[in-house]
Amino acid sequence: MMVNSARRYSPITALDEALAWAIALLLSISLVMVYSASIAYAEADAGTHNRYFYLMRHVLFMAVGLGVAYGVFQFPTAFWQKNAGRVFLIGLVLLILVLIPGIGKVVNGSRRWISLVVFNLQPSEIMKFATVIYAADYTVRKSHKLHSLKEGFAPMFMAMVAVAFLLLREPDFGALMVVMTIAMGILFLGGINLRIFSGLAVMAVTAVVLLIVLSPYRLKRVLGFMDPWDDPYGKGYQLSHSLIAFGRGEWFGVGLGASVEKLFYLPEAHTDFIMAVIAEEFGFAGICLIVGLYAWLVRRAFHIGMEARKLERYYPSLLAQGVGIWLGIQVFFNIGVNMGLLPTKGLTLPLMSFGGSAMVMNLAAVALLLRVDWENRRIMRGYKV
């Protein structure tokens, strides 16, 4: 009887099936849409002339990501809590390394990647993962001091200032927004003093406004976002073509593969603006399906976190909800940018866009979520984790 029970709750079989299927569906749609959005770029690339080039690389990234996710799942949440500081330190070191000429690779004016020959590593994606692990651990360790500005808030604030400084040096403003939202969200869920949190929120908004106003590059992006049609061939080019794609899609889209905007009109069609291609080819119905899958994923993340809290597992609770915040806010930012609701940022659509580092770390985050749920189920049935 015990053998059968152990088999039933093994890491392979004892998963949240609905959540696993939602993730599998997102990854399947990702394969189709990356191929559809990138085929023209791949065929025109003088170095490849291979229509399957981006698809094959995407499959490789996804395979590596699934392998990493499997490895992450094997470690109990107690391991991540014990090593949270080390993981965060690794993230900081990588953010420093990427800024060193000769190590960091410059693309489109930003130094965000470290070339590893086979693919480019993006440290900011690792920092998102590290922030979830570290912020959850910090909040649990300092739970009795979160009412104190000096002892509860200041150390985390200084850590985030260091991260912000390094990310702005790249620059990667989009990743900074995601990291700060993760940290603030976890502190809020952990019970930080509301007066301190309100002050932090005001400071964060003020800092964002100053960063935009004092940077001609960011100010230009914001002005272009507010009225892309004022300069449709300049600062508003990318957003105007994204909006055209959404408009062409109407209710049910023009059909798979029939997008016009992906034919060299819409930049980054298979990465940051893949949602615009989905909207054009599958219309409002396709958008609803994608948003629904992400909503289910985020809802399950928070539900799993609440289940862990009921079991008095506070670190796993914040870990699961931190993953929900990460994926949820990045989906919100990406789709908001694609629809012209937010200024243009270099953020991928989680589990969907082409990009090695993002795909690997998104799958690692999902593995953390599944691990928390797996441990919850075992504890509720009287097993050790």
C-alpha positions in Angstrom: 0.0 0.0 0.0 2.8 2.4 0.9 4.6 1.6 -2.4 1.5 2.4 -4.4 1.1 5.7 -2.4 4.7 6.7 -3.0 4.4 6.0 -6.7 1.2 8.0 -6.8 2.9 11.0 -5.2 6.2 10.8 -7.1 7.5 14.1 -8.7 6.4 12.8 -12.1 2.8 11.9 -11.4 1.7 14.1 -8.4 1.3 17.4 -10.3 -1.5 19.9 -10.5 -2.9 18.5 -13.8 -4.9 21.6 -14.7 -1.9 23.9 -14.2 0.4 21.5 -16.0 -2.0 21.4 -19.0 -2.3 25.2 -19.1 1.5 25.5 -19.2 1.8 22.8 -21.9 -0.9 24.7 -23.9 1.0 28.0 -23.6 4.2 26.3 -24.7 2.5 24.6 -27.7 1.0 27.9 -28.8 4.4 29.4 -28.4 6.0 26.9 -30.8 3.4 27.7 -33.5 3.4 31.5 -33.1 7.2 31.9 -32.9 7.5 29.9 -36.2 4.6 32.0 -37.8 6.0 35.3 -36.6 9.7 34.6 -37.5 9.5 32.8 -40.8 9.9 35.9 -43.0 12.9 37.1 -40.9 14.5 33.6 -41.0 14.2 33.3 -44.8 15.6 36.8 -45.4 18.5 36.3 -43.1 21.7 36.2 -45.3 23.3 33.9 -42.8 20.7 31.2 -42.7 18.0 31.4 -45.4 16.4 28.7 -43.3 12.7 29.3 -42.5 13.0 27.0 -39.5 16.0 28.7 -37.9 14.1 30.5 -35.1 11.8 27.6 -34.6 14.7 25.2 -34.1 16.4 27.5 -31.7 13.1 28.0 -29.8 12.7 24.2 -29.5 16.3 24.0 -28.2 15.7 26.8 -25.6 12.4 25.1 -24.6 14.2 21.7 -24.2 16.9 23.3 -22.1 14.3 25.1 -20.0 12.3 21.9 -19.4 15.6 20.2 -18.3 16.4 23.1 -15.9 12.8 23.1 -14.6 13.1 19.3 -13.9 16.3 20.0 -12.0 14.7 22.9 -10.0 11.7 20.7 -9.1 14.0 18.1 -7.5 15.1 20.5 -4.8 12.8 21.0 -1.8 11.7 24.6 -1.1 13.8 24.4 2.1 16.9 24.2 -0.2 16.0 27.5 -1.9 15.3 29.2 1.4 18.6 28.1 2.8 20.5 29.3 -0.3 18.4 32.4 -1.1 21.3 34.8 -0.3 23.7 32.8 -2.5 21.3 32.8 -5.4 20.8 36.5 -5.1 24.5 37.1 -4.9 25.0 35.1 -8.1 22.4 37.3 -9.8 24.3 40.5 -8.6 27.6 39.1 -9.9 26.1 38.4 -13.3 24.6 41.9 -13.5 28.1 43.3 -12.8 29.8 41.0 -15.3 27.4 42.0 -18.1 28.6 45.6 -17.7 32.2 44.8 -18.3 33.4 45.5 -21.9 34.5 42.3 -23.6 32.1 40.2 -21.4 28.8 42.0 -21.9 27.4 42.0 -25.4 25.8 45.2 -26.8 22.7 44.8 -28.9 20.6 47.8 -30.1 22.5 50.1 -27.7 21.9 48.0 -24.6 24.5 45.9 -22.8 22.2 43.1 -21.5 23.7 39.8 -22.6 26.7 37.7 -21.9 27.8 35.6 -24.9 28.2 31.9 -24.2 28.9 31.0 -27.8 25.8 28.7 -28.1 23.4 31.4 -26.9 23.4 34.7 -25.1 22.7 34.7 -21.3 20.6 37.6 -20.0 21.4 38.2 -16.3 18.3 40.3 -15.7 16.1 37.2 -16.2 18.2 35.3 -13.6 17.8 38.3 -11.3 14.0 38.0 -11.5 14.2 34.4 -10.4 16.7 35.3 -7.6 14.5 38.2 -6.4 11.5 35.9 -5.9 13.7 33.4 -3.8 15.5 36.1 -1.9 12.5 38.4 -1.2 10.4 35.5 0.1 13.2 34.4 2.4 13.9 38.0 3.6 10.2 38.5 4.4 10.0 35.3 6.4 13.2 36.0 8.3 12.3 39.6 9.1 8.6 39.0 9.7 8.8 40.2 13.3 10.6 43.4 12.2 8.6 44.4 9.1 7.0 47.2 11.2 10.5 48.8 11.6 11.8 51.1 8.9 15.4 50.6 9.9 15.5 46.9 10.7 12.7 45.5 8.5 12.7 47.7 5.4 16.1 49.3 5.0 18.2 46.2 4.3 15.9 45.1 1.5 15.7 48.6 0.1 19.5 48.8 -0.1 19.6 45.4 -1.9 17.0 46.7 -4.5 18.9 49.9 -4.9 22.0 47.9 -5.9 19.9 45.9 -8.4 18.3 49.1 -9.8 21.7 50.8 -10.3 23.1 47.8 -12.2 19.9 47.3 -14.3 19.8 51.0 -15.2 23.5 50.9 -16.3 22.6 48.3 -19.0 20.0 49.9 -19.4 17.0 47.6 -18.8 14.2 49.6 -17.4 11.5 47.0 -18.1 13.4 44.3 -16.1 13.8 46.9 -13.3 10.0 47.5 -13.1 9.4 43.7 -12.9 12.0 43.1 -10.2 10.8 46.0 -8.1 7.2 44.9 -8.4 8.1 41.4 -7.3 10.0 42.7 -4.2 7.3 45.1 -3.2 4.5 42.6 -3.8 6.2 39.9 -1.7 6.8 42.4 1.1 3.2 43.5 1.0 1.9 39.9 1.1 4.4 39.2 4.0 2.7 41.9 6.2 5.0 44.9 5.9 3.8 48.0 7.8 1.3 49.7 5.5 2.7 53.2 6.4 6.1 52.0 5.3 4.7 50.3 2.2 2.8 53.5 1.2 5.9 55.6 1.6 7.8 53.1 -0.5 5.1 53.2 -3.2 5.2 57.0 -3.4 9.0 56.9 -3.6 8.9 54.3 -6.3 6.4 56.3 -8.4 8.5 59.5 -7.9 11.7 57.6 -8.9 10.0 56.3 -12.1 8.8 59.7 -13.1 12.2 61.2 -12.5 13.9 58.4 -14.5 11.6 59.1 -17.4 11.8 62.9 -17.3 15.6 63.0 -16.9 16.3 60.5 -19.7 15.6 61.9 -23.2 15.5 58.3 -24.5 12.8 57.2 -22.1 10.9 60.5 -22.4 10.9 60.0 -26.2 9.4 56.5 -25.7 6.6 57.9 -23.4 5.7 60.7 -25.8 5.6 58.2 -28.6 3.4 55.9 -26.6 0.9 58.7 -25.9 0.5 59.6 -29.6 2.2 57.1 -31.9 0.4 58.6 -35.0 2.2 61.9 -34.4 5.4 60.3 -35.7 4.4 57.0 -37.3 7.7 56.6 -39.1 9.9 57.6 -36.1 9.3 57.2 -32.4 5.8 55.8 -32.9 6.7 53.3 -35.7 6.7 50.1 -33.6 3.5 50.9 -31.6 1.6 52.1 -34.7 2.2 48.8 -36.5 1.3 46.8 -33.4 -2.0 48.7 -33.3 -2.6 48.1 -37.0 -2.0 44.3 -36.3 -4.6 44.4 -33.5 -7.0 46.3 -35.8 -6.6 43.9 -38.7 -7.4 40.9 -36.4 -10.9 42.1 -35.5 -12.9 39.3 -33.9 -11.4 36.0 -35.2 -8.3 37.1 -37.1 -7.0 36.8 -40.6 -5.9 33.2 -40.1 -2.7 31.4 -39.0 0.3 32.5 -41.1 -1.7 35.3 -42.9 -0.3 38.2 -40.8 1.0 41.1 -42.9 2.6 43.1 -40.1 5.1 40.3 -39.4 6.5 40.8 -42.9 9.2 43.3 -41.9 6.7 46.0 -40.8 6.5 45.1 -37.1 10.0 45.0 -35.4 10.6 42.2 -32.8 7.5 40.4 -34.1 8.6 37.0 -32.6 9.9 38.4 -29.3 8.5 41.5 -27.6 5.5 42.0 -30.0 4.4 38.4 -30.6 1.0 39.2 -29.0 0.4 41.6 -31.9 0.9 38.8 -34.4 -1.4 36.6 -32.3 -4.0 39.3 -32.3 -3.7 39.8 -36.1 -3.9 36.1 -36.9 -6.5 35.0 -34.3 -8.3 38.2 -33.4 -10.1 38.9 -30.2 -10.9 35.3 -29.7 -7.2 34.4 -29.7 -6.4 37.2 -27.3 -9.0 36.0 -24.9 -7.6 32.4 -25.0 -4.1 33.6 -24.2 -5.2 36.0 -21.5 -7.4 33.3 -20.0 -4.5 30.8 -19.8 -2.3 33.4 -18.1 -5.1 34.3 -15.7 -5.5 30.7 -14.7 -1.8 30.3 -14.1 -1.6 33.4 -11.9 -4.8 32.4 -10.0 -3.4 28.9 -9.3 -0.1 30.5 -8.1 -1.9 32.5 -5.5 -4.2 29.7 -4.6 -1.2 27.3 -4.1 0.4 30.1 -2.0 -2.7 30.4 0.2 -2.8 26.6 0.7 0.8 26.7 1.8 0.0 29.5 4.3 -2.9 27.4 5.8 -0.3 24.7 6.4 1.9 27.3 8.1 4.5 27.0 5.3 5.2 30.7 5.0 8.3 30.6 2.8 6.7 28.3 0.2 3.6 30.5 0.3 5.5 33.6 -0.6 7.5 31.7 -3.1 4.4 30.6 -5.0 2.8 34.0 -4.9 6.0 35.7 -5.9 6.1 33.5 -9.1 2.5 34.6 -9.6 3.4 38.3 -9.3 6.4 37.9 -11.6 4.5 36.2 -14.4 1.3 38.2 -13.9 3.0 41.6 -14.0 5.2 40.8 -17.0 2.2 39.5 -18.9 0.4 42.8 -18.0 3.4 44.9 -19.1 3.9 43.0 -22.4 0.3 43.0 -23.5 -0.1 46.6 -22.3 2.8 47.7 -24.5 1.5 45.7 -27.5 -2.0 47.4 -27.1 -0.6 50.9 -26.6 -1.7 51.1 -23.0 1.9 51.4 -21.6 5.2 52.8 -23.0 7.3 50.5 -25.0 9.6 48.3 -22.9 11.9 45.4 -23.8 9.9 42.7 -22.1 9.0 39.3 -23.5 5.7 37.5 -23.1 6.4 34.7 -20.5 6.4 31.1 -21.9 5.5 32.5 -25.3 8.1 34.8 -26.9 11.4 33.8 -28.5 14.3 34.1 -26.2 16.6 31.6 -24.5 17.2 33.2 -21.0 13.6 34.3 -20.6 12.2 30.8 -21.6 14.6 28.9 -19.3 13.9 31.1 -16.3 10.2 31.2 -16.8 10.1 27.4 -16.8 12.3 27.3 -13.7 9.8 29.7 -12.0 6.9 27.4 -13.0 8.9 24.4 -11.6 9.1 26.2 -8.2 5.4 26.7 -8.3 4.7 23.1 -9.1 7.1 22.0 -6.3 5.3 24.1 -3.7 2.0 22.5 -4.8 3.5 19.0 -4.7 4.8 19.6 -1.2 1.4 20.9 -0.1 -0.3 17.8 -1.4 2.1 15.4 0.3 1.9 17.2 3.7 -1.9 17.2 3.6 -1.8 13.5 3.1 0.7 12.9 5.9 3.9 12.4 3.9 7.2 14.1 4.4 8.6 16.4 1.8 
